[in-house]
Amino acid sequence: MKILMLSIFAPHFFNWTKQLEDSGHEVYWLDVFDSNTKVRQIDFVEQITGWRYKWDFPGRYFLKSNAPGITRFINIFNERNFEKQLQKEIRRIRPDMVHSFVMYLTGVPALPVMQEFPRIKWAYTAWGSDMYYYRNQPKHLAGIKKTLPKIDYMFADCNRDYSIAKELGFKGKFLGVFPGGGGFDFSKMDTFIRETDKRNIILIKGYQGLHGKCIEVLKAIQIAEKHLKDYRLVVFGAAPEVFDFVKNSFLKEFGNLEIYGKLNHQDLMKLMGQALIYIGNSSSDGMPNTLLEAIVMGAFPIQSNPGGATAEILEHGKNGFLIEEPEDTKEISSLLLESLNNSELIEKAVCWNSLNIKPELERERVKERVLQAYKSIEKDL
């Protein structure tokens, strides 16, 4: 089967697509925003990059950063149209299926072209806030409602998004819930795992902004300060706002607080494998990939639960804690202290997750299910 993937430049997408290597499918990727970069990880894929600008003139990036108005004017003449490029590639490749990753980035923009080729099957993968947040944005909602009825197949990282998609007009075949980037390679991760009683890190996801609520977790840390002196408090992937918040609060006096920006995956897994507790907090998300990694690496998860997505794998008080109000610092502080004061709960939760959730996230097991899903599409051709 010939598959044309539509996605932005994203590690999740590359990890997912890697599952199709040696599958017998002929895979193409149109980089919708055109990073103009070839990705070695998916070198078996024909990567359509470098298409966006007619002339990649010297100094373009400098001009883009320092004179955006001039850049916008130049791009009126210099930038190729995505719809025309997609139309061109469909006519050249003649795919059996087009697969869009994220509705508002590659689904809605592709709709006018896909309507020209009604015989081509169309699949869609929902990630993160794709359905949950953007259904409440009127401009996005109109496009979502027009697009979903035209899509034949859907993948998602949680059942919540399938329910939302059905409400908004999806009538196709749901192919199942999968981790956004496919499964995890335990052979590369298990070596970093420590026994629970040898862990002393409270690991915090540092996202902040439209959805991320790390600062609320840090405020909860302030409330619980006197109970946390024996732990390493580690924030990873910290946004600039998080660094600024710490700099301007008494958290800067904490000798046991460490803040990191972007970490490579191996360093993050080392921290996960040493973490007693992992905290992820956001007002909108799907099934967080870092939550799944924390479970795989044996940390006790405390995670926000927008729209009930996290509750699909975490039962509050059994194998983790759910944050129901991501801006309620007292709730977060209370959950943190409750977990620290109940070592038996942590032990039982980590054991339960290792026996019941972790095996289902193993890369080869997920890959087998993914390939079966694509095979079911092929049978419909």
ZATOR-488023 format. One record per residue: residue in one letter; x, y, z of N, C-alpha, C, CB in turn. Coordinates in steps of 0.02 Angstrom, whole numbers, plus 32768, in hexadecimal, padded with zeros to 4 digits. Each point is the difference from the previous one (the first is absolute). Glycine has a CB too. Layout:
aXYZXYZXYZXYZ
...
END
This chain:
m802A7FC480007FD6803C8000802C803E80007FA47FC2803D
k804A806F7F9A802380407FFF7FDF802F803280217FF07F87
i8007802980A97FE6802B8035802380437FFE7FE67F9B8047
l7FF3809A7FB3801B804480027FF0801D80457FF380107F82
m80417FFC80A67FF8801C80438003804C7FFC80347F998033
l7FA080877FF2800080498006800D801180497FB0800F7F9E
s8089801080708010801080468032803980027FEB7F898022
i8017809880188036802F800E803E7FD880137FAF805A8025
f808A7FC87FE1803E7FE280167FF97FF3804C8045803C7FA5
a7FB47F84806F7FF27FF18046801A7FBB80137F9A80497FFB
p80897FB0803E801A7FBF80157FCA7FCB80068058803C803D
h7F6C7FD67FDD7FC97FD080047FF27FE17FBC7FCF80418060
f802E7FEB7F6E7FF17FE87FBC80377FD17FE77FC1806A7FE9
f807D7FA7802280377FD67FE87FFF7FBC8023804580677FEA
n7FAE7F9980587FFD7FC080257FC67FD57FE7803380398064
w7F957FE77F8E7FC77FDB7FE580107FE27FBC7FB2804C803F
t80687FDD7F95800D7FEB7FBB80357FC97FFD7FE180727FD9
k804F7F90805480357FCD80037FE37FBA8004804B80528038
q7F797FA87FE47FDF7FBF80077FF07FE17FBC7FD08026806C
l802D80037F607FED7FE87FBE803C7FE77FD67FA0804F8004
e809C7FB88019803B7FE97FDC7FFC7FB47FF58045805F8031
d7FCC7F8B7F927FFE7FB97FEE7FBA7FE2800480757FF78028
s7F5880337FD67FBB7FE680047FE57FEE7FBB7FEE80468066
g80357FCD7F667FE87FF47FBC7FD9803C7FE47FFB7F87801B
h7FF780A980107FDD803C7FE8803280327FE37FA67FEF8057
e804380367F78802980347FE07FEB80428020800C7FC07F91
v8022805F80957FED8038802B802080417FE87FF47FB18060
y7FE480847FA0801680437FED7FEC803080387FF47FE67F83
w8034804E80867FF080328032800580467FE280297FB4805C
l7F9F80717FA6800180467FEE8004802980407FBC7FEA7F95
d807D80378075800B802A803A7FD780407FF680767FD08015
v7F528036800E7FCF80337FEF80198047800B7FA97FAE801C
f8083805C8015801C8043800B804580077FE07FBF8008806B
d805A7FC27F7B80407FFD7FDD803B8019802A7FC1800F7F97
s80597FC48092803C800E8026803E7FFF7FD57FC97FCF8065
n802F80177F5D80387FFA7FD080387FD6801E7FE280707FCF
t800B7F5B805680317FD580217FED7FB77FF4801580588058
k801B7F807F937FF67FB97FF9800C7FDD8043802280057F86
v7FB67FC9808A80027FDE8040801C7FBA7FF77F9E8043802A
r809D7FB27FF380227FBF7FF77FD77FC6801E806E803C8003
q7F6F7FD280347FDA7FCC80237FCD7FDE7FD2800F8040806A
i7FD67FE67F657FCF7FE37FD2801B80047FB87FA08021804D
d809E7FCA7FAA802080067FBE7FE27FCF7FCD806880248039
f7F6C7FAE7FDD7FDE7FD47FD17FC480227FE080267F9E8044
v7FC9809E7FD57FC780277FE8801880327FCC7FC47FF1806E
e801580197F5D800E80387FD27FE8804080227FF67FB67F97
q80398075807A7FF1803C80277FFC803D7FD2803A7FCE8065
i7F8B80507F9A7FF380387FD3800B804080287FAC7FBE7FBB
t8090805D80408013803D8023801E80307FCD80147FC1806D
g7FF7807D7FA9801E80327FD47FD180187FCA806C7FCC8016
w7F53802B7FF47FCF80117FCD7FE1804680097FE77F867FF8
r801E809580447FD7803A8011801680417FDE7FEB7FC9806C
y805780427F91801880407FE6801E7FF87FBA801780278075
k7FD380057F5E801A7FFE7FBC804A80137FFF7F8F801C7FD4
w80838011805A8046801880038013800780497FF6803D7F91
d80377F988087801780038046803C802F80027FD77F898019
f801C80B77FE4803480327FF6802B8009803F7FB7803A7FAE
p80887FDA804A802D800D80387FE38035802F80637FE27FB8
g7FA1801180897FE7803080317FB77FFA800E8058804A7FDC
r7F867F82800A7FB87FF980097FEE7FF8804A7FF77FCD7F8E
y802F800B80977FF17FF48047800D803F8029801D7F877FF2
f8017809E7FFD800D803F80227FC780317FF5807C7FEE7FF3
l7F6D80167FCF7FC9802D7FEF7FC07FEB8023803680177F91
k7FBE7FA880737FC47FE680207FFE8014804A7FFF7F9F7FAF
s803B805F80728004801080477FFD804B800D80427F998010
n7FDC808F7FC380088047800E7FD1802E7FD980747FE58019
a7F6E80017FB27FD2802A7FD87FC77FD57FE7805F804D7FDE
p7F767F9C80507FCA7FD27FEC7FCF801E7FCE800A7FCD806F
g7FED80757F937FD280207FD0801A7FFA7FB97FDD80508058
i80647FBD7F9F801F7FF97FBE7FFD7FB77FE9804D80618018
t7FBF7F7180187FFF7FB87FF07FBB7FEC7FE780577FEA8056
r7F74802E7FCB7FBC7FEF7FEA7FF3801A7FBA7FD980038077
f804080387F7A7FF6801C7FBD80257FD77FCB7FF380738033
i804B7F7B7FDC80277FD77FD07FDF7FBD7FF5806980398025
n7F7B7FAA80117FE37FBD7FFB7FC17FFE7FD5802F7FE8806F
i7FB280517F877FC780037FD280157FE77FBB7FCE80618040
f80707FAD7FAE80197FED7FBE802D7FC180047FFA80797FDD
n80237F7B805E80347FCC80057FE77FBE801B8051805B8010
e7F747FA4800F7FE97FC480247FCF7FD97FD58012803A806E
r7FFA7F857F8E7FD27FD47FDB7FC47FEE802D80607FD17FBB
n7F69802180277FC17FF180227FFE7FB680147FC6805D7FC0
f80287F94807F7FFD7FBB80187FCE7FD67FD8802180288072
e7FA47FF47F837FCD7FDA7FDC80197FEC7FBA7FA7803E803F
k80797FF17F9F80197FF07FBD80387FCB80037FE280747FDA
q80477F91805980367FD080077FE47FBA800F804D805B8029
l7F817FA180037FE17FC080107FDF7FE37FC27FEE80258076
q7FEF80057F657FE07FEA7FC280337FE37FD07FA780578010
k80917FCC7FEA80367FEB7FD4801C7FBC8015801C80787FEA
e7FEF7F7F8057801E7FC280197FCF7FC67FFA80478042804F
i7F797FCA7FBC7FCE7FCA7FF87FFE7FE87FB87FBD8030805F
r80467FFF7F737FFF7FED7FB9803F7FDB7FEC7FB880637FE8
r80807FAF803780407FDE7FF080047FBB8020803780707FF7
i7FB87F8C804A80087FC280257FC77FCF7FF5803F80408055
r7F857FDA7FA17FC37FD87FFC7FF97FD2803D800880037F82
p7FF5801A80BA7FFD7FD7803D7FBE7FDB8007804D80518036
d7FB67F777FED7FC37FDC80127FDF8021803C80307F957FD3
m7FFA808B80567FE6801F803D8029803E80107FD87F91802A
v800680A27FF08021803B801D7FF37FFD804B7FF280477F95
h80437FC580927FFB7FFC804980138044801E801A7F838000
s7FB580A0801D800B8041801F800C7FF9804A7FB780357FA8
f807C7FEC80718010800180477FF18046801C80597FA67FF1
v7F76805E803A7FE6803D80207FD080247FD1806B800C8042
m7F587FFB7FD57FCA801A7FD7800C80477FE67FB47FB88041
y805A80777FEC800380467FEC803F80127FD97FBC801B8064
l80777FB87F9D803E800C7FDB80007FDE7FBC803B800B806B
t7FA97FB97F9180057FDA7FC17FBE7FE47FE880737FE4801F
g7F5A801D800C7FBF7FE67FEC7FD780347FDC80037FB28060
v7FEB80837FC47FD880367FE38022801E7FC37FD180188072
p80717FF77F8F8020801D7FC57FFF7FD27FC38048803F804D
a7FB37F7F7FBE80017FD17FC87FBB7FF37FE380647FCC8033
l7F6780497FF07FBC7FEF7FEB7FF080147FB87FE0800E8076
p802E80307F747FEE80117FBB80207FD37FCC7FF580758026
v80477F747FE780227FD47FD17FE47FBA8004806980458009
m7F8C7FA180327FE67FBC80087FBB7FF97FE180437FF48069
q7F9680427F957FBF7FFC7FE080067FF67FB57FD28049805A
e80677FC97F8A800C7FF57FB880107FB77FF0802980767FF7
f7FEB7F64803F80157FBB7FF57FD87FD28030807480257FDC
p7F4B7FD6801A7FD57FDB802F800E7FB580057FAA80557FE7
r80797F8F7FE9800E7FB88002803C7FEF802C7FD07FF77F8E
i8058803B8082803A7FF5802C7FE87FFC8048804E803C7FAE
k7FC77F8F80767FEF7FFA80468025803680297FEC7F837FF1
w7FF280948043801D803680297FFE7FEC80497FDB80577FAC
a805F7FA7807480067FF080478018803E802680197F877FE5
y7FD88079805B8010803A802A80167FE780457FAE80497FC1
t80877FD6805980177FF180447FF7803E802B80537FAC7FD5
a7F89804B80637FF68036803080367FFC80357F8380017FEB
w809D803780228033800680347FED8035803280587FDA7FAF
g7FBD801D808F7FFE803580327FBD802480058077800D7FED
s7F8B803580087FC5802A80077FD880077FBF803D803E8059
d7FD57F9A7F777FE480067FBC7FB480067FFF80617FC07FD8
m7F7C8014804C7FB7800180027FE78027803D7FFE7F927FC5
y8020806080757FE5801980408001804C800480277F978035
y801080887FB88005804980057FE180237FC580687FF18041
y7FA77FF87F837FEC80267FC47FB77FFA7FEF80727FEF7FD7
r7F6A7FE280487FB77FFE7FF57FDF803D801F80037F838000
n801F809E80307FE5803B8021801880427FE17FF97FBD8068
q802B803E7F618017803B7FDC7FD680067FBF80787FF58030
p7F5B803C7FCD7FD080047FC8801F7FFB7FBB7FBB8044804A
k807E7FDE7FAB801F7FFE7FBD80177FB97FEF80248077800D
h7FF97F67802380177FBC7FF57FC67FCF7FFB806A801C803C
l7F637FEE7FEE7FC87FD280037FDD7FFA7FBC7FF2801C8079
a8005801C7F667FDE7FFF7FBF80257FD47FCF7FD580738014
g806D7F927FEA80287FD77FD37FFF7FB78014804880617FEA
i7FBA7F9180587FFF7FBB80187FBF7FDE7FEC804880218061
k7F7F80037FA57FBF7FE37FF07FFA7FF27FB47FCE803D8062
k80537FEB7F767FFE7FF47FB8802B7FC57FED7FEC807A7FEC
t804B7F7C803980327FCF7FEC7FF17FBA801A8052805B8000
l7F997F9E803E7FF77FBE801E7FD27FD17FD880128036806D
p7FB67FE37F767FD57FD27FDA80227FE47FC17F9E8040802C
k80977FDF7FBE80227FEA7FC380387FCD800E7FE5806F7FCE
i802B7F88807280387FD480137FE77FB88009803B80618038
d7FEB7F717FAD7FEC7FB9800080167FDA803F800580047F85
y8036800F8096801D7FDB8038801E8030803380187F9E7FB4
m7FE7804B808B801C802B803580297FD780317F9E804E7FF3
f809D7FCC801E80297FE980387FFD80368035804E7FBB7FB4
a7FBC8033808C800280338035802C7FE780397F8D80297FE1
d80888006804A80287FEB803A7FD47FF7803E8062803C7FD1
c7F5B7FD080287FD27FF280377FBA7FF87FE4804880438051
n7F8E7F987FD27FBB7FF57FEA7FD78040800280077F8B802A
r800B80A380047FDC804080057FFA80227FBC8028800C8075
d800F7FF57F65800080257FC17FD57FDE7FCB80728029801B
y7F897F957FE87FD37FDD7FD27FB88014800F80507F9F7FF7
s7F9F806680497FBC801480137FF180477FE780067FB68066
i802A80777FA27FF780447FE97FF880017FB48043802C8061
a7FE87FAE7F7C7FFD7FFE7FB77FBC7FE87FE7807B7FEA7FFD
k7F697FE480257FBD7FE77FEC7FCC8037800980207F8B8020
e7FE5809A80177FD18036800E800480367FCA80097FE9807B
l803380207F68800B80357FD07FFB7FE97FB7804980368054
g7FA27F8C7FA27FF07FEC7FBB80287FC67FE37FE180727FF2
f804E7F71803380267FC87FE57FD47FC27FFC806B802F8031
k7F927FB37F937FD77FC57FF580297FC57FE77F9F804B7FE8
g80A27FBD8018802B7FCC7FE5800F7FC98032803080557FB5
k80067F87803D80147FC780298036801580317FE37FB07FA2
f80118043809E8032800F803380307FC580057FAF804A8041
l80927FC47FB680327FCA7FFE80217FF380448014801D7F8A
g7FDC800C80A880187FF1804380288036802180007F8D7FDD
v8011806780638028802D802880487FE780017F9C801F8048
f8092800E7FA880477FEF7FFD80298039801E7FEE7FBA7F98
p804C80368087802D803780148011802B7FC480307FB9805D
g7FD280887FAC8009802E7FC8803D7FF37FD57FC780528043
g806F7F987FDB803D7FF27FDA800E7FB67FF9802C806B8027
g7FA17F6B7FE2800C7FB8800080177FEA8045801E80037F86
g7FF87FBE808080147FE580408047801380147FB37FA37FEC
f80648040804B80418011801D80307FC47FFD7FC88054804B
d80777FBA7FA780347FCD7FFD801C7FF48046801C80207F87
f7FCB7FAD809A80147FF48045804B7FEF80067F8C7FD98018
s809180097FB480467FED8004802D803D800A7FE87F9D7FB7
k8001809D80318027803E80087FEE8026803F800780067F84
m7FC27FE8809C7FE68027803980097FDD80437FAE80327FB2
d804B7F8C804F7FFF7FDB803F8041800680267FAF7FB27FCD
t8088805980108041800480218004803C803080337FC97F9C
f7FA18068805B8002803C802B7FD17FFB803C801B80427F9A
i7FC17F87806D7FCE7FFA8035801F7FEC80437FAB7FE17FA8
r80468046808C80157FF080447FC67FE380288055805D7FFB
e7FBC7F7F803A7FCD7FE8802E7FDC803C802080437F958016
t7F7E80627FFB7FD98037801B801E801D80407F9B7FCB7FCE
d807F800A805D801A80198040804380247FF87FC57FA38039
k8056805E7F8B803F80237FF47FF580417FD8803C7F928001
r7F8780837FFA7FEE803C7FD97FF3803B802F7FD07FB77FA4
n8046808580467FF2803B80297FF2803F7FD680487FCF8059
i7FA580277F687FF280397FD47FB5800A7FF9806C7FEB7FC2
i7F7F805380447FBC80147FEC800980247FBE7FD3800A8079
l80167FD77F51800C80187FBC7FC380247FE6804F7FA17FEB
i7FBB809C7FFB7FC9802B7FEB800880157FB87FF480298076
k7FD77FCD7F63800180167FBA7FFA804C7FFE7FCC7F937FD9
g8062808E80038007804980047FD980287FCD806C7FE9802E
y7F627FF97FB17FDB80247FCD7FD5803780207FFE7F997FB7
q7FFF80A080287FD9803980187FE980277FC3803F8006806E
g7F8580167F947FE980267FC77FB67FF57FF580707FF97FCD
l7F7D7FFA7FF47FB97FF97FEF7FE07FC88029801980297F8D
h80097F9E80787FE37FC78024802A7FEC803D7FD17FD97F94
g8071802C8068802B7FE980367FF78029804080517FDB7FAB
k7FAF8002808E7FF48021804180367FED80327F8480007FE9
c80BA8004800380377FF0802D80048030803B803E7FD07FA0
i7FB5806F80548006803280357FD17FF0803B802180567FAA
e7FA57F8E80477FD27FEC8035801F7FC8802B7F9E80217FB8
v80877FB3802780237FCB80268036801E802C7FE87FAD7FA4
l803C808480418035802180287FE28026803B8046800A7F99
k7F808013805E7FDE802080397FED7FCD80357FD5805B7FB3
a80177F6980367FF07FCA802E803E7FE980257FA27FDC7FB5
i80978025802980407FEF801F801080328039802A7FCE7F93
q7FC780718060800B803480337FD77FF2803E801880537FA7
i7FAA7F98804F7FD37FF18039801C7FC7802A7F9D80287FBC
a807E7FA6802180177FC38023804B800280117FA77FC27FC4
e80778078803880498008800480207FD880387FF080717FD1
k7FF77F95806C80227FE2803A80007FB47FFF7FE080648041
h7FF57F7E7F947FFC7FB77FFC802B7FE37FC77F8C8008802F
l809580247FAC80227FEA7FC2804B800780037F9B80207FC3
k80817FEF80778047800F8004802D7FC47FF27FE380568053
d80027F6E7FB580297FC47FF57FFB7FE57FB87FF07FE58078
y7FEE80407F5D7FF77FEA7FBA802280307FCF7F937FCB8021
r808180187FA68015802A7FC87FC280147FD980727FC67FF9
l7F84807A7FFF7FC880197FD8801B80137FBB7FC2802B8068
v802A7FB17F65801D80097FBD7FC980137FCF805C7FAE801B
v7FAD808B7FC47FD280167FCB80237FF77FBD7FC78054804E
f80187F8C7F82801E7FF67FBE7FD380207FCB80377F948027
g7FE9807D7FA17FDA801F7FC97FE2804280157FE77F8F7FD3
a803B809580597FE4803E801C7FFA80377FCC80317FE0806E
a7F95803F7F907FF3803A7FD58022803D801F7F917FCE7FD8
p807C80667FFF801E803E801B7FD9801D803B802C80177F8E
e7F917FE480707FD7801B8036800F7FDC80427FA7801E7FAD
v806B7FA2804E800F7FDA803D80428018801F7FC37F9D7FD1
f806F806E80058040801B80197FF48044802180407FC27FA6
d7F978068803A7FF28043801A7FDB7FFC80437FFC802D7F8B
f7FD47FA5807A7FDA7FF9803E802E7FED803A7F9B7FDD7FBE
v80917FF28036802E7FEB8036802F803880137FF97F8A7FD6
k8020809A7FF8802E8037800C7FE18036802D80357FE87F92
n7F8A802180687FDE803580247FD87FE8803C7FFB803E7F96
s80117F8480807FDE7FE5803B80337FE580317F9A7FE37FBA
f804F800A808280307FE6803080177FB97FF07FCB804A8056
l80197F9A7F7380187FBF7FE9804A80027FED7F8D7FE67FD6
k808B80558017804680077FED802F7FF1803A7FDF80557FAB
e80057FAC809280297FF0803A80027FB5800F7FE28070802E
f7FF57F697FAE7FFE7FB8800C80417FE17FE77F827FFE7FF5
g80A47FE58038803F7FE07FEB7FF57FBE7FDD80378038805E
n7F8B7FAD7FA57FF27FBE7FE27FD680057FC180087FCF8072
l7FF1806D7F727FD9800A7FC2802E80077FC47FA580368043
e804F7FA17F8A802680037FC27FD0800B7FC6805A7FB3802E
i7FB9807B7FA57FD4800F7FC780287FF87FC07FBB80508046
y80297F8A7F8C80207FF57FBF7FD080137FC880467FA38031
g7FD680757F997FD9800C7FC37FF87FBD7FDC802B80777FF6
k7FE07F897FCA7FF87FC37FD980377FCE80117FC880417FA3
l80257F80806B802F7FCA800C7FFC7FCE7FC87FF68011807C
n80427FCE7F747FFB7FCA7FCF7FDC7FC68021806B80247FC5
h7F7C7FAE80127FD37FCC801980227FD280327FC380067F94
q807C7FEA806180237FD3802D8008801F8045803D7FCF7F9F
d7FD5807180648007802280417FBD80048024805F80427FD2
l7F6B7FC980087FBE800280207FEE7FBB801C7FDD805C7FB1
m80327F6E802A7FF17FBD801880297FEF803F7FE47FDD7F8A
k8059803C807A80287FF6803D7FDD8020803C806A7FFD7FBB
l7F7C8040803B7FDC802180367FC07FDB80118030806E7FDC
m7FAB7F7C7FF17FC27FDB800C800F7FC180297FD0802C7F94
g80677FB2805C80117FC380228016800A804880207FD37F93
q7FEF806B80808013801080457FC880258025807780067FDB
a7F53800A80027FCA8028801D7FD27FD5802B8006804E7F9E
l7FED7FC9809E7FCE7FDF802B7FBA80157FE980527FFE8062
i7FA780437F8F7FC0801B7FEB800A802A7FC17FD680018077
y7FFB7FF87F5A7FFF802A7FC47FC1802A800180437FAA7FBD
i7FC3809780357FC5802D7FFE7FFC80227FBC80088013807D
g7FC07FE37F617FF280237FC17FBE8024800780417FAA7FBE
n7FBD809580307FC48028800C7FF1802D7FC580177FFD807B
s7FAD7FFC7F697FEB802B7FC87FB58006800080657FDE7FBD
s7F82805680237FB8800B7FFC7FE17FDE7FC4800F806C8039
s801C7F7E7F987FE77FDE7FC480367FD37FE47FB3805F7FE6
d803B7F62800E80307FD17FE37FD97FC17FED8060802E8046
g7FC37FA57F977FE57FBE7FF5801E7FD380347FF080147F83
m802C7FB2806780247FD5802D804A80157FFE7FAE7F9F7FEF
p806C808180458044801B7FFD80357FCA7FF77FD9805D8049
n80527FAD7F8680357FCF7FF4802E7FFB803C7FFA80187F85
t80148020809C802D7FFE803A7FE07FDB803A8031806D7FDC
l7F8E7F93802A7FDE7FD88033800D7FB67FF37FA78058800E
l80517F937FB3800C7FBA7FEF80497FED800E7FA680067FA8
e80898027804880467FF3800D800D7FFA804B801F803F7F99
a7FC07FEB808F80087FFD80497FE87FBC801B7FF2807D8007
i7FD67F6C7FDE7FE67FBE801580307FC97FED7F8B802B7FF3
v808E7FD77FD080307FCE7FE8803F7FFF802B7FD3800E7F8B
m8042802E808C803E800580267FF67FF8804C802A804A7FA7
g7F997FA6806E7FF47FEF80467FF68039803080427FA07FE7
a7FAB809B80007FF08039802C7FB67FFF8012805E80447FCD
f7F917FD6806D7FBA800680147FE4803F7FDF80147FC5806F
p7FB780347F687FE8803A7FD97FCA80298023801B7FBF7F9C
i7FEE808380627FCC802F80137FF4802B7FC280218001807E
q7FA57FFA7F647FF5801D7FBE7FBC80207FFA804B7FAA7FD0
s7FB28090800F7FC180207FF27FD57FD47FD380368072800C
n7F897F9C7FF47FD07FD27FE07FCE80267FD5800E7FB18060
p800880787F707FD180277FD87FD17FD47FD78054805C7FFB
g7F6C7FAD80107FCF7FDA7FD97FFE7FB68010800F80537FA9
g80147F98808B7FFF7FB9801380317FD47FDA7F8B8012801C
a80A3800C7FBD802E7FD87FD8802F7FD6802D7FFA80577FA6
t80247FC9808C80307FDD802B7FDE7FC98028804580678007
a7F7C7FA3800A7FDA7FCD80277FF67FC07FD87FC6805C803D
e804A7FA57F837FFB7FC27FD980367FCE80147FD180427FA1
i80667FD6807D80337FD1801780118007804A802E80017F8D
l7FC180388092800D800980477FBF7FFF8027806780447FE6
e7F967F91804D7FC98000802F80178024803F7FD07F937FD1
h801080A3803F8016802B803780067FD880417FC980637FC9
g80727FA18055800B7FDE803F80147FB77FFA7FB0804D802F
k80507F997F9480147FBA7FF580457FFC7FDF7F877FE07FF6
n807E803C7FCD80417FFD7FDD801A80457FEE7FDE7F917FD3
g800B80A28051801680447FF67FCD8030801D803E7FDE7F97
f7FCF806280617FD0803380167FED802C7FC5803180008075
l7F8F80137F897FE7802C7FCB7FF78047801C7FC67F9F7FC8
i8055809280147FF5804680107FC280167FDA807D80178014
e7F4D7FF7800E7FC280127FDE7FFD804B7FF27FC77FA08037
e805B80897FF1800080487FF6804980177FF77F95800F8045
p80837FF77F7D8047800E7FF580198042801B7FF47FBC7F9C
e7FDF8072807680168040801C7FF78003804C7FE380357F94
d80097F93808A7FF57FFE804880407FE980227F847FE77FF0
t80A58049802680417FEF801D7FF97FD98041802F80667FCB
k7F9C7FA8805B7FF67FDB803F7FF17FB67FF37FD6806A8035
e80037F897F967FF17FBA7FEE80407FDC7FED7F8D80217FD9
i809C80007FFE803E7FE17FE9802F7FF3803A7FF480397F91
s80127FF8809C802A7FF8803B7FE87FC7802C801A807A7FFC
s7FA47F81800C7FE37FCC8029800D7FBB7FE37FA780508024
l80537FA97F9A800C7FC07FDF80497FEC80067FA380177FAF
l80898019804A80487FF2800680107FE78046801980587FAA
l7FCF7FCB8089800F7FEC80457FE07FBD801280098079801E
e7FBA7F7C7FC87FDE7FC0800D80287FC67FE47F92803B7FFD
s808B7FCE7FC880287FCB7FE380417FF580267FCE801A7F90
l8052801D8084803F7FFB80257FF77FDE8045802980677FC4
n7F9B7FA080577FF17FE480427FE47FB97FFC7FEC8073802A
n80127F717F9A7FE37FBD7FF8802C7FD67FD27F8C802F8011
s80AC7FB9800B802F7FD97FD87FE17FBF7FE8805D80328041
e7F747FB37FE57FDE7FC27FEB7FD8800B7FC17FFA7FDA8077
l7FE3805F7F857FDA80117FC3802E80057FC47FAB803E8045
i808D7FE47FC4802F80087FC880197FBC7FE980228070802C
e7FF27F65800280197FBE7FEF7FCC7FD87FD9804980018066
k7F7A7FFF7FB37FCA7FDA7FDF7FEF801C7FBB7FD27FE38071
a802D80607F8B7FF080207FC080347FF17FCB7FC5805B803E
v807B7FAC7FD480377FF27FD17FFE7FB87FEA804680598035
c7FAE7F797FFA7FFC7FB97FEF7FC67FF37FD180327FE3806F
w7F94803A7FA07FC57FF57FD5800C801B7FBA7FB580078065
n806780357F96800E801D7FBF80327FD67FD87FE98071802F
s80497F747FF480347FD87FDE7FE47FBF7FE580558032804B
l7F797FB27FD97FE37FC07FEB7FC780087FCD801F7FD4806F
n7FBC80637F957FC380067FD9800380347FC87FC57FDD8065
i806080597FA3800280347FCD803F7FFC7FD67FBB8049804A
k807D7FB07FD7804080007FDC80047FCE7FC7803380258069
p7FB97F9C7FA180067FD07FC87FDA80157FC1800C7FA88055
e7FBD807C7FB47FD880157FC7802180397FD97F9A7FDD803D
l809A80427FE0802180387FE180427FEB7FDE7FCC804B8055
e80447F757FAC803E7FE87FE27FFE800B7FB4800E7FAA805C
r8029806D7F88800080177FBA7FE97FCC7FCE805C804C801F
e7FBD7F777FE67FEE7FCD7FCF7FB67FEE800680757FD58003
r7F71802B803A7FB97FF080097FD480367FE2801C7FC18069
v7FF6807E7FA27FDA80377FE380077FFF7FB4801280458067
k802A7FAF7F81800D7FFE7FB77FD47FCB7FDE807680268014
e7F837FA1800B7FD77FCB7FE47FB880177FF7804A7FAA8034
r7F9C80797FFF7FBC801A7FFC7FFA80367FCB7FF07FE58079
v804280467F82800080357FCE7FFF7FE37FB9803F804B8050
l7FEB7F847FA480037FE17FBD7FBF7FDC7FEF807C7FF3800D
q7F647FF080267FBF7FE07FF47FCC80347FEC801D7FA68053
a7FE880957FCC7FD180367FEF800880167FB8800180268078
y803E7FE37F73800C80137FBB7FEB7FC87FD0806080498026
k7FA97F797FEF7FEB7FC87FD67FB57FFF7FF680627FBE8029
s7F798056800B7FB780027FFB7FEA80357FCD7FF67FD98078
i8031805D7F847FF180337FCD800E7FE47FBA801D805B8053
e801B7F827FA880127FE37FBF7FCB7FCF7FE78079800E801F
k7F687FCE800F7FCB7FD17FEC7FC380237FE480297FB18057
d7FCF808F7FBD7FC580267FE9800980207FBB7FE780178077
l80577FE67F6F800D80217FC07FDC7FDC7FC7806F8026802B
END
